[in-house]
Amino acid sequence: MSTLTPTASTHDHGTKADTDVAPGEIAVGVVIGRASEYFDFFVFGIASALIFPAVFFPFLDRLNGALAAFALFSLAFITRPLGTILFMSIQERWGRGIKLTISLFMLGSATAGIAFLPGYATLGVASIVMLALLRMLQGVALGGSWDGLPSLLAMNAPKGRRGWYSMLGQLAAPMGFIVAASVFAFLYASLSEADLLSWGWRYPFFVAFAINVVALFARLRIVVADEYQKKMSELELEPTPIRELFRAKGRHVVIGAFAALASYALFHIVTIFPLSWILLYSDKSIVTFLIVQIIGAFIACGGVVASGLIADRFGRARTLGGLAMLIAMFSGFAPTLMGSGNVGQGAFVLIGFALLGLSYGQAAGAVTANFGRRYRYTGAALTSDLAWLIGAAFAPLVALGLCSQFGLAWLGAYLLSGAIGTLVALGINRAMNYKS
């Protein structure tokens, strides 16, 4: 574990901290922890597009089965803020280590529990109810897994390098997708459809529990260490009452949620939605399409890294705004690409992942300096929860529902709305800071 050393860096709050910890070590904990969470959620998301309609909704046609599965997919994002609030209380009473242990075991248990669920053919409607409850439990657990390390990483980064260090945790998203998509591609390539729908789809959910256990110990090693606890206390990265937060900084919670909307709107549009569209309206091989998405996720990793360099040169808010404008431009021809066969669909995925990496790399906490010391810990957590809820939770459901009924032009409309949301929020944030 790193030792404490004097620091001369100026943090968001404008004062100098008395001690410092190694940003690189914090980044390792952030990446490992977030990658396990993203793997859990991408496993559910991919299964919602490819597996759950047949296993849990066989009484519906393929389109309505997919829409029903995507409705269940959204439940975790609805319960996630509730989990944040609940586990903030647990942390205040028993500490960050106990909170993290409970939440990650809950997340792993809910994910592994899905692997044991009988399908509709065995339990009928009860299987759907149990799947919905486990999905909601995933959301509660994910909300509870907030450890404050991303905020600590950003506030403890060297001066002029905040964009670089902030993007490190964001690498977890494409990494989690790469692993999840690779597992499903392997299963699709190795098993018959009957075996895949009978037992093969359960394997990724078993794997998720093992990954969560590894991530738990990697994160506990950091968050319970004395020097990190001391640093958290110095920077006041501790829970604050929710009512007090919204009375003092409610407008900043809303602005922060919408500031990253372009990135979050794009998130499931290039990862989960295309899988359902290909399965329903194309004869393209699922394995081939997953491989294209995996390549896109590697491109996204490069985009996340590049975003750190760009943000340190031009500023995080400007980077987010610039990428929102590029996403708005992409929304204009995204429907044409998605509807133009293999080449166009491949281009849609690769370009979309490139934009996702560049934008998502700076999506977390770009405006959390508005919270100051006291409210940053809880404010950053709820801002992230609301950004996921508004931008990403319903993306596959809304996109598939609208596009199947009215055409792919609505795909562009959805992306454009996210880009506009980001630009408006950043404009309001800039005006408020200018006036103050």
matplotlib code that plots the C-alpha trace (Angstrom):
import matplotlib.pyplot as plt

x = [0.0, 1.2, 2.5, 1.4, 3.5, 3.2, 1.2, 1.2, -1.7, -4.7, -8.0, -11.5, -12.3, -9.4, -7.4, -4.4, -4.6, -2.3, -1.6, -1.6, -2.1, -1.0, -3.5, -2.3, -3.2, -6.6, -7.1, -6.4, -9.2, -11.6, -11.0, -11.2, -14.4, -16.2, -15.2, -16.9, -20.1, -20.2, -19.7, -22.7, -24.9, -23.7, -24.4, -28.0, -28.3, -27.0, -29.2, -32.2, -31.6, -30.7, -32.0, -34.7, -37.4, -37.3, -36.7, -39.1, -41.5, -42.2, -45.9, -45.2, -44.0, -40.3, -40.7, -42.9, -40.8, -37.7, -39.6, -40.7, -37.2, -35.9, -38.6, -37.1, -33.6, -34.6, -35.7, -32.1, -31.6, -34.9, -33.8, -30.2, -30.8, -32.8, -29.7, -27.5, -29.7, -30.1, -26.4, -25.4, -27.2, -25.4, -22.1, -22.8, -23.6, -21.1, -18.5, -17.5, -16.0, -19.2, -21.3, -19.1, -19.0, -22.8, -23.5, -21.0, -22.1, -25.7, -24.8, -23.0, -25.7, -28.5, -26.5, -25.7, -29.3, -30.5, -28.5, -30.6, -33.9, -36.2, -37.8, -41.4, -42.0, -41.3, -42.7, -44.8, -45.4, -43.5, -40.3, -40.8, -41.6, -38.4, -36.3, -37.7, -37.0, -33.4, -32.9, -34.2, -31.8, -28.9, -29.8, -30.0, -26.7, -25.0, -26.2, -24.7, -21.4, -20.4, -17.1, -16.1, -12.8, -13.6, -14.0, -10.9, -9.0, -10.1, -9.4, -6.0, -4.8, -1.8, -2.6, -3.4, -3.9, -7.5, -8.9, -6.3, -6.9, -10.7, -10.8, -9.1, -12.2, -14.2, -12.1, -14.0, -17.1, -15.7, -13.6, -16.7, -18.4, -15.5, -15.5, -19.3, -19.7, -16.8, -18.4, -21.7, -19.9, -18.1, -21.4, -23.2, -20.4, -20.0, -23.6, -26.7, -29.7, -31.4, -28.5, -27.9, -31.5, -31.6, -28.4, -25.6, -26.9, -26.6, -22.8, -22.0, -24.1, -22.0, -18.8, -20.1, -20.2, -16.6, -15.5, -17.4, -15.6, -12.2, -13.3, -14.5, -11.1, -9.3, -11.5, -11.5, -7.7, -7.9, -11.0, -10.3, -6.7, -5.9, -4.2, -7.2, -9.7, -7.7, -7.6, -11.4, -12.0, -9.6, -11.5, -14.9, -15.8, -18.5, -22.3, -24.5, -28.3, -30.2, -32.6, -29.8, -28.0, -31.1, -31.8, -28.2, -27.2, -30.3, -29.9, -26.3, -27.5, -29.9, -27.3, -24.8, -27.3, -28.0, -24.4, -23.4, -26.7, -25.3, -22.8, -25.4, -27.9, -25.4, -24.2, -26.9, -27.7, -24.4, -24.2, -27.6, -30.1, -28.3, -28.2, -32.0, -32.4, -30.1, -31.8, -35.3, -34.7, -31.6, -30.1, -26.7, -24.8, -25.0, -21.4, -20.1, -22.0, -20.7, -17.2, -17.7, -19.0, -15.9, -13.7, -15.7, -15.3, -11.5, -11.8, -13.8, -10.9, -8.7, -11.3, -11.4, -7.7, -7.6, -10.4, -8.0, -5.4, -8.0, -9.7, -6.4, -5.7, -9.2, -11.0, -13.5, -16.7, -15.5, -14.6, -18.1, -19.7, -17.6, -18.4, -22.1, -22.0, -20.3, -23.0, -25.6, -24.0, -23.8, -27.5, -28.2, -26.8, -27.0, -30.4, -29.1, -26.1, -28.2, -30.6, -28.1, -26.9, -23.7, -21.3, -23.5, -24.3, -20.6, -19.8, -22.6, -21.1, -17.5, -18.2, -20.7, -18.1, -15.5, -17.7, -18.8, -15.2, -14.4, -17.5, -17.9, -14.2, -15.1, -18.8, -18.3, -18.0, -17.2, -19.2, -19.1, -16.8, -20.0, -20.8, -17.7, -16.3, -19.2, -21.7, -19.4, -19.5, -23.3, -23.8, -21.5, -23.3, -26.8, -25.7, -24.4, -27.6, -29.8, -27.7, -28.0, -31.8, -32.5, -30.1, -29.5, -32.2, -34.9, -32.7, -33.1, -36.8, -37.6, -35.3, -36.6, -40.2, -40.1, -38.0, -40.0, -43.2, -42.1, -38.7, -35.1, -35.3, -36.3, -32.9, -31.4, -34.0, -33.1, -29.4, -30.1, -32.2, -29.3, -26.9, -29.2, -29.6, -25.9, -25.4, -28.2, -27.0, -23.4, -24.6, -26.7, -23.8, -21.4, -23.9, -24.4, -20.7, -20.2, -22.8, -21.4]
y = [0.0, 3.4, 5.8, 9.3, 12.1, 15.8, 17.3, 20.7, 20.1, 22.3, 20.5, 21.4, 23.2, 25.6, 24.5, 22.3, 18.9, 17.9, 14.4, 12.6, 9.0, 7.4, 8.1, 5.1, 2.8, 4.3, 3.9, 0.1, -0.2, 1.9, -0.1, -3.5, -2.6, -0.9, -3.7, -6.3, -4.2, -3.5, -7.2, -8.0, -5.5, -6.3, -10.0, -9.2, -6.7, -9.1, -11.9, -9.5, -9.1, -12.6, -15.1, -13.9, -13.3, -17.1, -18.3, -16.1, -14.7, -17.6, -16.7, -13.4, -12.9, -12.1, -8.3, -8.1, -10.6, -8.4, -5.3, -7.1, -8.2, -4.6, -3.5, -5.8, -4.5, -1.0, -2.0, -2.0, 1.6, 2.6, 1.0, 2.1, 5.5, 3.7, 1.5, 4.6, 6.2, 2.9, 2.1, 5.6, 5.0, 1.7, 3.4, 6.0, 3.4, 0.6, 2.0, 1.9, -1.6, -3.2, -1.3, -2.4, -6.0, -6.3, -4.5, -6.5, -9.9, -8.8, -7.9, -11.2, -13.2, -11.6, -12.1, -15.8, -16.3, -15.5, -18.5, -20.8, -19.5, -21.9, -20.5, -19.8, -23.4, -24.6, -21.9, -19.7, -16.1, -16.8, -17.1, -13.5, -12.1, -13.7, -12.4, -8.9, -9.1, -10.2, -7.5, -4.9, -6.3, -5.8, -2.2, -1.7, -3.4, -1.4, 1.8, 0.6, -0.2, 3.5, 3.8, 7.3, 6.2, 8.0, 11.3, 10.6, 9.9, 13.1, 15.3, 13.7, 13.8, 16.0, 19.5, 19.6, 15.8, 15.5, 14.5, 11.7, 10.2, 10.6, 8.6, 5.6, 4.4, 4.8, 2.2, -0.4, 0.0, -1.2, -3.8, -5.2, -5.3, -7.1, -9.9, -10.3, -10.2, -12.6, -15.1, -15.0, -15.2, -18.3, -19.9, -19.0, -20.5, -23.7, -24.7, -25.6, -23.2, -25.8, -26.2, -22.4, -21.7, -24.6, -24.2, -22.4, -18.9, -19.5, -19.8, -16.0, -15.4, -17.9, -16.3, -12.9, -14.0, -15.2, -11.9, -9.9, -11.8, -10.9, -7.2, -7.1, -7.9, -5.6, -2.7, -3.5, -3.5, 0.2, 1.5, 0.1, 1.0, 3.7, 6.2, 6.1, 6.4, 9.4, 10.9, 10.4, 12.2, 15.1, 15.7, 15.2, 12.3, 11.0, 10.6, 13.6, 13.6, 13.4, 16.2, 18.5, 17.7, 18.6, 21.7, 23.0, 21.5, 20.0, 22.0, 20.7, 17.1, 17.8, 19.6, 16.8, 14.2, 15.9, 17.0, 13.5, 12.6, 12.4, 9.7, 7.8, 7.9, 6.4, 3.8, 1.1, 2.2, 0.7, -2.2, -3.7, -2.3, -3.4, -7.1, -7.1, -5.4, -7.8, -10.8, -9.6, -7.9, -9.4, -12.8, -11.7, -14.1, -13.2, -14.4, -12.2, -9.2, -9.7, -9.9, -6.5, -5.1, -6.5, -4.7, -1.6, -1.9, -2.0, 1.1, 2.6, 1.8, 3.9, 6.6, 6.7, 7.0, 9.8, 11.6, 12.1, 13.8, 15.9, 16.9, 18.0, 20.2, 21.7, 21.1, 18.4, 20.4, 21.5, 18.0, 16.8, 19.6, 18.9, 15.2, 16.0, 18.0, 15.0, 12.7, 15.0, 14.8, 11.0, 10.9, 12.3, 9.3, 6.6, 5.4, 5.1, 3.1, 0.8, 0.1, -0.4, -4.0, -5.6, -2.8, 0.0, -1.8, -2.5, 1.2, 2.2, 0.0, 1.1, 4.8, 4.6, 2.9, 5.4, 8.3, 6.5, 6.0, 9.7, 11.0, 8.5, 8.9, 12.3, 11.7, 10.9, 13.9, 16.6, 19.1, 17.5, 20.3, 22.2, 20.2, 21.3, 19.1, 18.4, 17.3, 15.7, 12.1, 11.7, 14.2, 12.4, 9.1, 10.4, 12.3, 9.1, 7.2, 9.8, 10.0, 6.3, 6.4, 9.3, 8.5, 4.7, 2.8, 2.9, 3.3, -0.3, -0.4, 3.0, 2.6, -0.8, 0.1, 3.3, 2.0, -1.2, 0.8, 4.0, 3.3, 3.8, 7.6, 7.5, 6.1, 9.3, 11.3, 9.5, 10.2, 13.8, 14.4, 13.2, 15.5, 18.5, 17.6, 17.7, 21.0, 22.7, 21.4, 22.5, 25.9, 26.4, 25.2, 27.7, 30.5, 29.7, 29.6, 32.8, 34.6, 33.3]
z = [0.0, -0.8, 1.9, 2.6, 1.0, 1.0, -1.9, -3.5, -5.8, -5.7, -5.6, -6.7, -3.5, -3.9, -0.9, -0.5, 1.1, 3.8, 2.5, -0.8, -2.0, -5.3, -8.1, -10.0, -7.1, -6.8, -10.5, -10.2, -7.7, -9.7, -12.9, -11.3, -9.4, -12.3, -14.8, -12.6, -12.3, -16.1, -16.8, -14.6, -16.4, -19.9, -19.3, -18.4, -21.3, -23.9, -22.5, -22.7, -26.4, -27.3, -24.7, -22.3, -25.0, -25.8, -22.2, -20.2, -22.8, -25.2, -25.2, -27.0, -30.5, -30.9, -31.0, -28.0, -26.1, -26.7, -25.5, -22.4, -21.7, -22.2, -19.7, -17.1, -18.1, -17.1, -13.6, -12.2, -13.2, -11.5, -8.2, -8.3, -6.7, -3.9, -3.4, -3.1, -0.5, 1.5, 1.5, 2.4, 5.7, 6.1, 5.6, 8.2, 10.8, 10.0, 7.7, 4.0, 4.2, 5.5, 3.0, 0.1, 1.2, 1.5, -1.8, -3.9, -2.4, -3.0, -6.6, -7.2, -5.5, -7.6, -10.8, -9.9, -8.8, -12.3, -13.5, -11.4, -12.5, -14.3, -17.4, -18.2, -19.4, -15.8, -13.5, -15.7, -14.6, -11.4, -13.4, -14.8, -11.3, -9.9, -12.7, -12.2, -8.4, -9.0, -11.6, -9.1, -6.5, -8.9, -9.2, -5.4, -5.0, -7.7, -6.1, -2.8, -4.4, -4.6, -2.8, -3.7, -5.4, -8.7, -6.7, -4.7, -7.9, -9.6, -6.5, -5.9, -9.5, -10.4, -11.5, -15.2, -15.4, -14.0, -17.4, -17.8, -14.3, -14.5, -17.7, -16.1, -14.3, -17.5, -19.2, -17.2, -19.4, -22.7, -20.9, -19.2, -22.6, -24.3, -21.7, -21.7, -25.5, -25.9, -23.5, -25.4, -28.8, -27.6, -26.4, -29.6, -31.7, -29.6, -28.7, -30.5, -30.1, -27.9, -25.5, -25.5, -24.4, -22.0, -20.0, -22.0, -21.3, -17.5, -17.6, -17.9, -14.8, -12.8, -14.0, -12.8, -9.2, -9.3, -10.8, -8.2, -5.4, -6.9, -7.4, -3.8, -2.3, -4.8, -3.7, 0.0, 0.0, -0.8, 0.9, 4.3, 4.4, 7.0, 4.6, 2.3, 5.1, 6.3, 2.9, 2.4, 5.7, 4.8, 1.6, 3.3, 0.9, 3.3, 3.0, 3.6, 4.2, 0.9, 1.8, 2.7, -0.5, -2.6, -0.6, -1.1, -4.4, -6.1, -9.3, -9.6, -9.3, -12.2, -14.3, -13.7, -14.7, -18.0, -18.7, -19.8, -21.4, -25.0, -23.9, -21.8, -24.6, -27.0, -24.5, -25.0, -28.5, -29.7, -27.3, -26.5, -29.0, -32.2, -31.0, -30.8, -34.2, -35.9, -34.3, -35.3, -38.7, -40.2, -41.1, -40.1, -37.8, -34.1, -33.6, -36.4, -35.1, -31.6, -33.0, -34.7, -31.4, -29.6, -32.1, -31.6, -27.8, -28.3, -30.3, -27.5, -25.1, -27.3, -27.4, -23.6, -23.4, -26.0, -24.1, -21.2, -23.3, -25.1, -21.8, -20.2, -23.1, -23.7, -20.5, -19.5, -20.1, -23.5, -24.4, -23.4, -25.4, -28.5, -28.4, -27.9, -31.2, -32.9, -31.6, -32.9, -36.3, -36.0, -35.3, -38.7, -40.6, -37.9, -39.1, -42.7, -41.6, -39.4, -42.2, -45.0, -44.6, -43.2, -44.2, -42.9, -39.7, -39.1, -39.7, -37.3, -34.6, -35.1, -35.4, -32.5, -30.2, -31.2, -30.2, -27.1, -25.9, -26.5, -24.8, -22.0, -21.0, -19.5, -18.7, -15.0, -12.7, -15.3, -13.3, -9.8, -8.6, -8.2, -5.1, -3.2, -0.5, 1.7, -0.9, -3.5, -2.2, -2.2, -5.0, -7.4, -6.7, -7.2, -10.3, -11.9, -10.9, -12.5, -15.6, -16.1, -15.4, -17.8, -20.6, -20.7, -18.7, -21.4, -24.5, -25.8, -25.0, -26.5, -29.5, -30.4, -29.8, -31.9, -34.7, -35.1, -35.4, -37.2, -38.7, -37.9, -38.1, -34.5, -33.6, -34.8, -32.9, -29.6, -30.0, -31.0, -27.9, -25.7, -27.5, -27.0, -23.3, -22.8, -24.6, -22.7, -19.4, -20.0, -21.2, -18.0, -15.9, -17.6, -17.2, -13.5, -12.8, -14.7, -12.7, -9.4]

ax = plt.figure().add_subplot(projection="3d")
ax.plot(x, y, z, "-o")
ax.set_aspect("equal")
plt.show()
